[in-house]
Amino acid sequence: MIPADFLAARAPGVSGLPYRIYVPTPLPAHTRLPLIVFLHGSDQAGDDNVAQIEYDANGALELLDNAIAAHIPVLFAAPQSPTETWNPRQVMGVIRAIEARWPVDRGRVYLTGLSSGASGAWATAKAYPHAFAALVPMTGATELKGLARIARIPEWIFAAADDNDTNVVTGYGGAMRGSRPVVAALRAAGGRPCYTEYRHGPWPAPHVIWPEAYDTPALLDWLLAQRRGKPSPQPCPPGAHSR
């Protein structure tokens, strides 16, 4: 996929975020489509509305490529944040703008992100816990506070034990904790998140697990099986039970 395969748009309002969206053509008649929303990492912050999907969106476009290869029509949206910190209200502004323009199945809106985008995905879900059918955060961090309200949302979380950017335990330091304590907190609150922790991320940047993680064979099928407000119809796939 290249930027030309995506439409360019901007959410309304002074603070509306630019975003790119892939819309299958022709659109299936009388059908509402699942929407995958991808939040980029800090290096792609800006306002050019291109950086977030360059280099296959750091691997996230594997989900779209796999859907196209399987002849599964999906909408795939990638907003761009002007800063490395995501504003949940702005993320929802993009989603609402897409829902107003294209045939979105509101029961199948999926949110994923990597690094600071994973942190943004958790923050957005905490702010809008009834908006999403599933979450796929990768190598992120978040406060343990507020996780109980999203414990029932199916999640598949990815991390690397030797992450050199976002520590798998201490996260960013302070209240922003890494994937292991987040998973533990979700499970303590009654959630059943899937968790894949690689022993080693890719050398020399073990933080950058995303191309491999997004190409996990079972991920797309697991994601698209989820429905908002319902428990996961699938058990966590093999390899997603670590720790």
Phi, psi and omega per residue, in radians:
M1 nan 2.519 3.089
I2 -2.218 2.833 -3.123
P3 -0.905 -0.556 -3.132
A4 -1.148 -0.306 3.103
D5 -1.377 -0.108 -3.072
F6 -2.012 2.438 3.005
L7 -1.335 2.549 3.092
A8 -1.802 2.352 -3.131
A9 -2.651 3.078 3.095
R10 -2.515 2.390 3.068
A11 -1.159 2.570 -3.089
P12 -1.193 2.812 3.104
G13 1.732 2.814 -3.102
V14 -1.061 -0.639 -3.099
S15 -1.754 0.241 -3.135
G16 -1.128 2.365 -3.091
L17 -1.453 2.533 2.950
P18 -1.241 2.645 3.084
Y19 -2.670 2.758 3.004
R20 -1.958 2.521 3.136
I21 -2.449 2.365 3.020
Y22 -1.660 2.188 3.116
V23 -2.131 2.084 -3.125
P24 -1.114 2.489 3.098
T25 -2.208 2.341 -0.111
P26 -1.295 2.699 3.066
L27 -1.169 2.332 3.074
P28 -1.029 2.352 -3.093
A29 -1.220 2.395 3.011
H30 0.991 0.612 -3.113
T31 -2.303 2.316 3.031
R32 -1.668 2.407 -2.956
L33 -1.884 2.594 3.005
P34 -1.133 2.593 -3.139
L35 -2.099 2.123 3.030
I36 -1.791 2.147 -3.136
V37 -1.938 2.194 -3.083
F38 -1.969 2.261 3.083
L39 -1.896 2.111 -3.067
H40 -1.279 3.033 3.068
G41 -1.579 -3.110 -2.992
S42 -1.125 -0.530 -3.083
D43 -1.210 -0.284 -3.115
Q44 -1.766 0.114 3.126
A45 -1.098 2.550 3.129
G46 2.732 -2.709 -3.087
D47 -2.488 0.326 -3.112
D48 -1.483 -0.236 3.135
N49 1.029 0.592 3.088
V50 -2.359 -0.747 -2.983
A51 -0.978 -0.569 -3.033
Q52 -1.221 -0.291 3.120
I53 -2.023 0.054 3.057
E54 -1.227 2.726 3.133
Y55 0.954 0.770 3.129
D56 0.979 0.605 -3.136
A57 0.886 0.758 -3.135
N58 0.968 0.561 3.090
G59 1.822 -0.321 -3.070
A60 -1.115 -0.464 -3.141
L61 -1.235 -0.118 2.996
E62 -1.021 -0.630 3.099
L63 -1.057 -0.795 -3.141
L64 -1.191 -0.775 3.123
D65 -1.024 -0.727 -3.139
N66 -1.195 -0.622 3.089
A67 -1.157 -0.767 3.129
I68 -1.102 -0.740 3.139
A69 -1.086 -0.552 -3.137
A70 -1.589 0.095 -3.140
H71 1.036 0.697 3.094
I72 -1.859 1.968 -3.130
P73 -1.296 2.172 3.097
V74 -2.412 2.738 2.922
L75 -1.705 2.390 3.134
F76 -2.263 2.080 -3.075
A77 -2.096 2.461 3.124
A78 -2.327 1.676 3.044
P79 -1.263 2.887 3.081
Q80 -2.179 2.186 3.112
S81 -1.576 2.454 3.103
P82 -1.258 -0.295 3.122
T83 -2.261 2.969 -3.129
E84 -1.323 -0.173 3.099
T85 -1.762 2.239 -3.111
W86 -1.525 2.424 3.080
N87 -1.713 1.988 -3.097
P88 -0.967 -0.656 -3.141
R89 -1.103 -0.663 3.122
Q90 -1.221 -0.660 3.087
V91 -1.074 -0.787 3.130
M92 -1.167 -0.521 3.068
G93 -1.068 -0.686 3.077
V94 -1.143 -0.798 -3.121
I95 -1.090 -0.748 3.133
R96 -1.146 -0.641 3.102
A97 -1.128 -0.696 3.112
I98 -1.170 -0.747 3.134
E99 -1.092 -0.538 3.136
A100 -1.337 -0.345 -3.018
R101 -1.897 -0.578 -3.074
W102 -2.160 2.807 -3.043
P103 -1.369 1.450 -3.099
V104 -1.589 2.349 2.947
D105 -1.412 1.821 -3.041
R106 -1.191 -0.223 3.045
G107 -1.512 -0.007 -3.103
R108 -2.383 0.970 3.042
V109 -1.780 2.128 -3.038
Y110 -2.034 2.398 -3.085
L111 -2.101 2.219 3.101
T112 -2.377 2.763 3.112
G113 -2.934 2.798 -3.127
L114 -2.161 2.470 3.125
S115 0.996 -2.102 3.109
S116 -1.106 -0.417 3.056
G117 -1.228 -0.553 3.031
A118 -1.164 -0.732 3.065
S119 -1.059 -0.698 3.097
G120 -1.148 -0.608 3.104
A121 -1.133 -0.771 3.094
W122 -1.119 -0.741 -3.139
A123 -1.088 -0.711 -3.129
T124 -1.195 -0.719 3.120
A125 -1.142 -0.668 3.090
K126 -1.087 -0.670 -3.124
A127 -1.312 -0.505 -3.095
Y128 -2.322 1.203 -2.985
P129 -1.203 -0.231 -3.116
H130 -1.794 0.174 -3.038
A131 -1.647 -0.313 -2.915
F132 -2.128 2.539 3.103
A133 -1.543 -0.451 3.132
A134 -2.912 2.765 3.113
L135 -2.217 2.499 3.031
V136 -2.320 1.463 3.094
P137 -1.528 2.441 -3.133
M138 -2.228 2.208 3.070
T139 0.872 0.786 -3.131
G140 -1.937 -3.033 3.091
A141 -2.578 2.679 3.104
T142 -2.788 2.843 3.036
E143 -1.260 2.508 3.092
L144 -1.195 -0.465 3.084
K145 -1.062 2.313 3.094
G146 1.612 -0.162 -3.121
L147 -1.196 -0.487 -3.114
A148 -1.051 -0.561 -3.100
R149 -1.304 -0.221 3.094
I150 -2.039 0.226 -3.077
A151 -1.094 -0.492 -3.084
R152 -1.516 -0.108 3.058
I153 -1.366 2.196 3.091
P154 -1.013 2.319 3.116
E155 -2.333 2.523 2.937
W156 -2.187 1.917 -3.022
I157 -1.828 2.393 -3.133
F158 -2.123 2.490 3.107
A159 -2.761 2.973 3.029
A160 -2.151 2.356 -3.095
A161 -1.060 -0.543 -3.099
D162 -1.831 0.462 3.136
D163 -0.876 2.210 -3.086
N164 -1.680 0.099 -3.132
D165 -2.110 -0.904 -3.127
T166 -2.055 1.764 -3.057
N167 -1.012 2.353 -3.035
V168 -1.142 -0.303 3.086
V169 -1.888 -1.002 -3.019
T170 -1.502 -0.146 3.082
G171 1.078 -2.197 3.115
Y172 -1.594 0.035 -3.042
G173 1.598 2.771 -3.119
G174 1.194 -2.396 -3.066
A175 -1.366 -0.316 -3.100
M176 -1.436 1.768 -3.028
R177 -1.693 2.755 -3.096
G178 -1.421 -3.056 -2.962
S179 -1.113 -0.677 -3.106
R180 -1.054 -0.933 3.122
P181 -1.172 -0.480 3.073
V182 -1.140 -0.823 3.112
V183 -1.051 -0.757 3.135
A184 -1.078 -0.715 -3.141
A185 -1.178 -0.697 3.100
L186 -1.098 -0.743 3.136
R187 -1.184 -0.656 3.109
A188 -1.129 -0.476 3.138
A189 -1.555 0.108 3.097
G190 1.742 0.024 3.120
G191 -1.391 2.902 3.130
R192 -2.321 1.034 -3.106
P193 -1.185 2.509 2.941
C194 -1.406 2.561 -3.099
Y195 -2.498 2.101 3.038
T196 -1.955 2.061 3.077
E197 -2.082 1.987 3.080
Y198 -1.293 2.435 3.091
R199 -1.117 -0.695 3.116
H200 -2.363 2.292 2.955
G201 -1.392 3.033 -3.078
P202 -1.157 2.346 3.082
W203 -1.361 2.455 0.060
P204 -1.696 0.289 -3.105
A205 -2.232 1.363 -3.058
P206 -1.134 -0.183 3.039
H207 -1.176 -0.481 -2.943
V208 -1.579 1.206 3.124
I209 -1.538 -0.097 -2.879
W210 -1.080 -0.778 -3.139
P211 -1.016 -0.726 3.108
E212 -1.215 -0.771 -3.071
A213 -1.135 -0.777 -3.120
Y214 -1.175 -0.339 3.112
D215 -1.672 0.205 3.062
T216 -0.979 2.158 -2.989
P217 -0.940 -0.648 -3.062
A218 -1.540 -0.113 -2.959
L219 -1.134 -0.859 -3.088
L220 -1.073 -0.803 3.141
D221 -1.076 -0.746 3.115
W222 -1.068 -0.800 -3.080
L223 -1.073 -0.880 -3.046
L224 -1.257 -0.217 3.084
A225 -1.386 -0.268 -3.049
Q226 -1.384 2.547 3.103
R227 -2.262 2.420 -3.085
R228 -1.016 2.351 3.065
G229 1.363 0.108 -3.117
K230 -2.173 2.562 3.082
P231 -1.139 2.742 -3.131
S232 -1.045 2.298 3.098
P233 -1.398 -0.084 -3.117
Q234 -2.144 2.494 2.992
P235 -1.221 2.835 3.070
C236 -1.052 2.316 -3.106
P237 -1.111 2.814 3.052
P238 -0.970 2.414 -3.108
G239 1.589 -0.076 3.139
A240 -1.983 0.539 -3.111
H241 -2.088 0.140 -3.038
S242 -1.148 2.552 -3.130
R243 0.891 nan nan
